[in-house]
Amino acid sequence: MFLIRQSKAEDVGTLLKLARMVYFINLPPDERLIAAKIQQSAACFKAAAELGDDTGSAEAAGRAREGIRGLAHHESDVFMFTIVETGSGGVVGTSQIRAHMGGPGNPNYSLKVFSREFRSSSLGIGTTHLVSRLHADESGPSELGGLVIQPSFRGHKERPGRFLSWVRFHFAGMRRALFADKMIAELAPAVTSDGDNLFWDSIGRKFIPVKYSEADRFCQLNRKFIDELYPKDDIYLTLLPLEVLNQVAQVGPETVPARRMLEKLGFQYRNFIDPFDGGPHVEAHTDRIFLVRDTRAGVLGEPLGGKVAPTHRAIVSVLHDDGEFRAVECELGFDKQGRPSVPREAMTLLQ
């Protein structure tokens, strides 16, 4: 069985090893940045716990917004999850979600990709070019990211990778007022073992003269340099070498399963790519994601067994008053009073 809880300080060493397996901007292979992000996450879980379950009311929504503003700074509303194999107690993966990525005065940057047509009446011929332009989004969408699981647990019969992905939407359903009406995911393209990227070397580095990994690290602190150095004019992608052009809006082999999973949940590519690596940005309306929409709050009844039989399989979680978040995927039934019942083992893990 697997338990998902909020990431803790003692996870830093393991998460650092995971970060070195797959290159992600929001899980940098930097011990200090991971430790700082876990500390931010702990404060966010605590603030979310103090809101209570009734986050659908206007009053609760106001408290939610104030709670987020009261955290350290505008980039601090991140929730990090750690998945544990309960038999060994070992940490085998992590994922995260930001309640808001940027906002007014602090845009999230991407490249809008579109076609531009040219035609010569004198020659009777025309051409079509693939073009991109820097786009600044100040709407503050929620953002998914940082999902990594140990290779030995991929393809596991209990599907811990799916659980680790889905728990983020489930948590958003638990505290809906904390999250935006739109969710985005910046999907990772192919990156070399040295942390280099062809798109960055062909475009981004021409304007921001640092390595790809360094530019990503700068983004963890401040994105203002993108607006200061990246051109605002159209960039003709058709001028790129074919091997680079073919990578635009494509994901790396490690990210293919994640993209398919998100697309099944309703995420779509809408012609926005990452200005650094050319990876696709996908998005969905938060309330149309069934994992958000179908999350419900309730009081657990007695453990399954006896007069209560299982009827569903579900993600069941608890956010304790001190900010301790715990979730399991297990059998679920309902007693005569309509209270949800789960196995005794699950109740123990949920504390």
Secondary structure, 3 states (H helix, E strand, C coil): CEEEEECCHHHHHHHHHHHCCCCECCECCCHHHHHHHHHHHHHHHHHHHHHCCCCCCHHHHHHHHHHHHCCCCCCCCEEEEEEEECCCCEEEEEEEEECCCCECCECEEEEEEEEEEEEECCCCEEEEEEEEEEEEECCCCEEEEEEEECHHHCCCCCCHHHHHHHHHHHHHHHCHHHCCCEEEEECCCCCCCCCCCHHHHHHHHHHCCCCHHHHHHHHCCCCHHHHHHCCCCCEEHHHCCHHHHCCCCCCCHHHHHHHHHHHHCCCEEEEEECCCCCCEEEEEEHHHCHHHHCCCCCCCCCCCECCECCCEEEEEEEECCCCCEEEEEEEEEECCCCCEECCHHHHHHHC
